Amino acid sequence: MTTGFDDAFVSSRQLLLLASICSGALMCKIVYDLTSFISPLFFSVYGNLNNKVKMEWNNRGFSTFHAVFTSVASIYFLVISDQFDENVHGDSVINSTTRLSESVMGISLGYFIADLAMIFWHFPTLGGIEYVFHHLISMFAIFLSVTSGQSQFYIFLVLLSEATTPFVNLRWYLDNSGQKGSKAYMLNGIALFLGWLVARILLFIYFFVHMYLHFHQVKQVFPLGFYSLLTLPPALAVMNLLWFWKITKGLIKTLSKAKTSGMKKQ
């Protein structure tokens, strides 16, 4: 009797994960089409773009949607919900999982699969090998966590770093709209720099400090998940540092141009 119940529970979890992944991929398709439909109504420049740029424009539409969705969900689980509250769960936080958290991770998996498929199909238009590496690492980590029910606190910390994506995409939109020299481009560059510093540098420092202080919990994770926790986040952190260096150089260049332009007007 117990075995039958356990089998039914596992089966329902598998169905939930599959439905969530499909929902995430479907979300990408819907937002892609909506972006294609809405953009000409609000941005006259869209009609002048070639098909490759339009494709990337639409792709960045569902990329932004996913980033906002996962950021809000991560804040809910990490700050508002008590799912990872040690005062409630104690040392079992590392094993804390709910249907809702698994659904969110499944939707995120669906996004990464859809986006990676587009990256491969249009390679290297939508990004080079570093994007492929980033997506594969993210998918692998999320899959291990959602199927094992472990380490979800750390997954949502990493997903929270997606909060910088809208600024990255807005930078691209402004550039391809001929607004690279605008004040909006400069302000977005500053916001991207600060957002990246907080969400992808300082947040990862917090990630590693938290993992060190709670290593007795981390050791409860099954072997593959344990070693993945020790290796994948540092790999992402290195990528974030490299991108941060590029963002910093780009911001300095933009601010220098703005300063030079201001001096000429005077």
C-alpha positions in Angstrom: 0.0 0.0 0.0 2.8 2.4 0.9 4.7 1.5 -2.2 1.7 2.2 -4.4 1.3 5.6 -2.7 5.0 6.4 -3.1 4.9 5.4 -6.8 1.9 7.6 -7.3 3.7 10.6 -5.6 6.8 10.1 -7.8 4.6 9.8 -10.9 2.7 13.0 -10.0 6.0 14.9 -9.5 7.3 13.7 -12.8 4.0 14.8 -14.5 4.3 18.2 -12.8 7.9 18.7 -13.9 7.0 17.7 -17.5 4.0 20.0 -17.5 6.1 22.9 -16.1 8.8 22.4 -18.7 6.3 22.4 -21.5 4.7 25.5 -20.0 8.0 27.3 -19.9 8.7 26.5 -23.6 5.1 27.5 -24.5 5.6 30.8 -22.6 8.6 31.5 -24.8 6.7 30.9 -28.0 3.7 33.1 -26.8 5.9 36.0 -25.7 8.0 35.7 -28.8 4.9 36.0 -31.0 3.5 38.8 -28.8 6.8 40.7 -29.1 6.7 40.3 -32.9 3.1 41.6 -33.0 3.4 44.5 -30.5 6.8 45.9 -31.4 5.8 47.4 -34.8 3.0 49.2 -33.0 5.2 51.0 -30.5 8.7 51.1 -32.2 8.8 52.4 -35.7 12.4 51.2 -36.0 11.3 47.6 -35.8 10.0 47.6 -39.4 13.4 48.7 -40.7 15.3 45.9 -39.1 16.4 42.8 -41.1 15.0 39.4 -40.3 18.0 38.3 -38.2 17.8 41.4 -36.0 14.0 41.0 -35.7 14.5 37.4 -34.6 16.9 38.5 -31.9 14.6 41.3 -30.9 11.8 38.9 -30.3 14.0 36.4 -28.6 15.1 39.0 -26.1 11.4 39.7 -25.4 10.8 36.3 -23.9 14.3 36.4 -22.3 13.2 39.6 -20.4 9.9 38.0 -19.5 11.6 35.0 -18.0 14.1 37.2 -16.1 11.3 39.2 -14.5 9.3 36.0 -13.7 12.2 34.2 -12.1 13.4 37.2 -10.2 10.0 37.8 -8.6 9.6 34.1 -7.9 13.1 34.0 -6.3 12.4 37.0 -4.1 9.1 35.3 -3.0 10.8 32.0 -2.0 13.9 33.6 -0.5 12.4 36.6 1.3 8.6 36.3 1.7 7.9 32.6 1.9 9.1 30.6 4.9 10.2 27.7 2.7 13.9 28.3 3.5 13.4 29.8 6.9 15.8 28.0 9.3 13.6 29.1 12.3 10.9 26.9 10.8 12.8 24.1 9.1 16.1 24.1 11.0 18.8 22.0 9.3 16.3 20.5 6.8 16.3 23.7 4.7 18.6 22.0 2.3 15.9 19.4 1.6 13.0 21.9 1.5 10.8 21.6 -1.6 7.2 22.4 -2.6 5.1 21.8 -5.6 5.2 25.6 -6.3 9.0 25.8 -6.2 9.4 22.7 -8.4 6.9 24.2 -10.9 8.9 27.5 -11.1 12.1 25.6 -11.7 10.4 23.5 -14.3 9.2 26.6 -16.1 12.7 28.0 -16.0 14.0 24.7 -17.4 11.5 25.1 -20.3 12.9 28.6 -21.0 16.5 27.5 -21.0 15.7 24.5 -23.4 13.8 26.8 -25.8 16.4 29.5 -25.7 19.3 27.0 -26.1 17.5 25.5 -29.1 17.3 28.9 -30.7 20.9 29.6 -29.9 21.9 26.4 -31.6 19.6 26.9 -34.6 20.9 30.5 -35.3 24.4 30.0 -34.0 26.2 32.3 -33.4 23.7 35.1 -33.9 22.1 34.8 -30.5 25.4 34.2 -28.6 28.6 32.3 -28.7 29.9 29.3 -26.9 29.8 31.1 -23.5 26.0 31.4 -23.7 25.8 27.7 -24.5 28.0 26.9 -21.6 25.9 29.1 -19.3 22.7 27.6 -20.3 23.9 24.0 -20.0 25.3 24.6 -16.5 22.0 26.3 -15.5 19.9 23.5 -16.9 22.0 20.7 -15.3 21.9 22.4 -11.9 18.2 23.1 -12.0 17.4 19.5 -13.2 19.4 18.0 -10.4 17.7 20.2 -7.8 14.2 19.8 -9.0 14.4 16.0 -9.4 16.2 15.4 -6.0 14.2 18.1 -4.0 17.5 19.4 -2.6 19.6 22.6 -2.8 16.7 24.7 -4.0 17.7 27.6 -1.8 20.9 27.9 -3.8 19.1 27.5 -7.1 16.8 30.4 -6.4 19.8 32.5 -5.3 21.4 31.9 -8.7 18.0 32.5 -10.5 17.7 35.8 -8.7 20.8 36.9 -10.7 18.6 36.9 -13.8 17.4 40.3 -12.5 20.2 41.9 -14.6 18.9 40.5 -17.9 16.3 43.2 -18.6 19.1 45.8 -18.4 21.3 43.7 -20.8 18.4 43.4 -23.2 17.4 47.1 -22.9 21.0 48.0 -23.8 20.7 45.9 -26.9 17.3 47.4 -27.8 18.6 51.0 -27.5 21.7 50.2 -29.5 19.7 48.7 -32.4 17.3 51.5 -32.2 20.0 54.1 -32.9 19.9 55.3 -29.3 23.5 54.4 -28.3 24.4 58.1 -27.7 21.2 58.9 -25.8 20.9 59.7 -22.1 18.7 56.6 -21.7 21.6 54.4 -22.9 24.0 55.9 -20.4 21.5 55.6 -17.5 20.8 52.0 -18.4 24.5 51.4 -18.5 24.9 52.7 -15.0 21.9 50.6 -13.8 23.4 47.5 -15.5 26.7 48.1 -13.8 25.1 48.5 -10.3 22.7 45.7 -10.9 25.4 43.3 -12.0 27.6 44.3 -9.0 24.7 43.5 -6.6 23.0 40.5 -8.3 26.0 38.7 -9.9 29.0 39.7 -7.8 27.9 40.4 -4.2 25.1 37.9 -4.3 27.5 35.2 -5.4 29.8 36.2 -2.5 26.8 35.7 -0.2 26.1 32.4 -1.9 29.6 31.1 -1.1 29.7 32.5 2.5 26.3 30.9 3.2 27.4 27.6 1.8 30.5 27.7 3.9 28.6 28.5 7.1 26.0 25.8 6.3 28.4 23.1 5.0 27.0 20.6 7.5 23.7 20.9 5.5 25.4 20.9 2.1 27.0 17.5 3.0 23.4 16.0 3.2 23.1 16.5 -0.6 23.4 13.3 -2.7 26.9 12.9 -4.2 26.4 14.3 -7.8 24.5 17.3 -6.4 27.1 17.9 -3.7 30.0 18.0 -6.1 27.9 20.1 -8.6 27.4 22.6 -5.8 31.1 22.8 -5.3 32.0 23.2 -9.0 29.2 24.8 -11.0 28.6 28.0 -9.0 32.3 28.9 -9.1 32.3 28.4 -12.9 29.3 30.8 -13.2 31.0 33.2 -10.9 34.1 33.4 -13.1 31.8 34.0 -16.1 30.0 36.8 -14.2 33.4 38.4 -13.4 34.5 38.3 -17.0 31.2 39.8 -18.2 31.4 42.4 -15.4 34.8 43.5 -16.6 33.3 44.0 -20.1 30.4 45.9 -18.7 32.7 48.1 -16.7 34.8 48.9 -19.7 31.7 49.7 -21.8 30.4 52.0 -19.1 33.7 53.9 -18.8 33.7 54.3 -22.6 30.1 55.5 -22.6 30.7 58.0 -19.8 33.8 59.3 -21.4 32.0 59.9 -24.7 29.2 61.7 -22.8 31.7 63.9 -21.0 33.5 64.7 -24.3 30.2 65.5 -26.0 29.2 67.8 -23.1 32.4 69.7 -23.2 32.0 70.3 -27.0 28.5 71.7 -26.5 29.9 74.2 -24.0 
